[in-house]
């Protein structure tokens, strides 16, 4: 019990690391751990990075931006899904997520002074103009388009990909008032209630135009990259706030799953009552699971919503624990020299959803034998010293760095690297660095979208791990 209380205390002091372009960063307290075999704690230390470290991040950001500047299609402004280093051959297709994240990467490049404001406008206008011309259905862009023809390659609308696109367009509308009219036209008719199942209070995965049918599955878990749909649609007033409570903190006990959930009743705001719960990592540390237990599922939405700041006892606290767990699992359980598992390209070809099985609900578990740089870079806001040290070690031990930043992944046992750049993963790297170096530029802009104030007040109220519940463990 004493160990649990100590861990809970020190996990709560994981806070945002920050620095400015003209001064050395302030020290940021964060948890350091010994091997978490029994979730033991050595000491709280200082997550401080040096000026040299910050310059390292800036160089990495510049290399990563050059990936986008080099490979974006010059006629349409559409970003290819991936680029293989063998001849630097680009894919001839893109997704709505790729398009949206490229837009906010342009904004990040201006924040980092890699391009001027006028250059940013030119990049943005070209891509937004293409979005205006592309085929839509029920107001929504479809999920996959060919480049440069801009023809639909699959008759399907993905709810989560659409949310990443329109969240990005909404940010551009705020940050670049000159583009407000074109952004407004692109968002005309976009109503996420069309993709929402009111009976379940959750979003369908998407809509198949050929079948004229919704997906039979839903985005049901709170810890998922699909959280961006919830934030955007609630801010726009398109779904009720009760949707937040209808998302699973853990899967219902009627669903076969990897872990053994501990359930309890959660209530806040005097009226919102719902079932909450958690898994135990190492039989000691409470944590909300994701489907695969990957960094991407937990931390990608925090690029747009600073959950550490606005949901410090809920999603922000859980994210902090996830960083600790991922690092411990790779370094101490798997005995890898580096850490960070998430969906990525595989050395040898293909793409898989890697994760930590112990914090994933997927019954069959997840692969964890491939490390991807973007996974730990997503954790910059929580543990900058850990992240920087991890990146240094990757570069020292593996041929993971190329002309355009980090290749997508590596196998830490064989040393084989996936010689590819993925637009999605490159975007997460660039946006994470910009948020860290420029005081949450993207996430602070997103607070100005619709009625985000109400959404932030909502998520601020929830406590994922009330101390009394941790002791009683109401229902397994």
ABEGO torsion letter per residue (X at the ends): XAAAAAAAAAAAABBBBBBBAABBBBBBBBBBBBBAAAGBBABBBBBBBBAAAAAAAAAAAAAAAAAAAAABBAAAGBBBABBBABGGBBBABBBAAAAAAAAAAAAAAAAAGABBAAAAAAAAAAAAAAAAABBBBGGBBBABBBOAAGBBABBBBBAAAAAAAAAAAAAAAAABAAAAAAAAAAABGBBAAAABBAAAGBBBAEBBAAAGBBBABBBABABBAAAAAAAAAAAAGABBAAAAAABBABBBAABBBABBBBBBBBBBGGABBBBBEBBBBGGABBBBBBAAGBAAAAAAAAAABBAAAABAABAAAAAAAAAAAAAAAAAAAAGBABBGBBBBBBBGEEBBBBBBAAABABAAEBBAABBBAAAAAAAAAABAAAAAAAAAAAAAABBABBAAEBBABBBAAAGBBBBBBBAAAAAAAAAAAAAAAAGGAAAAAAAABEBAAAAAAAAAABBABBAAAAAAGABX
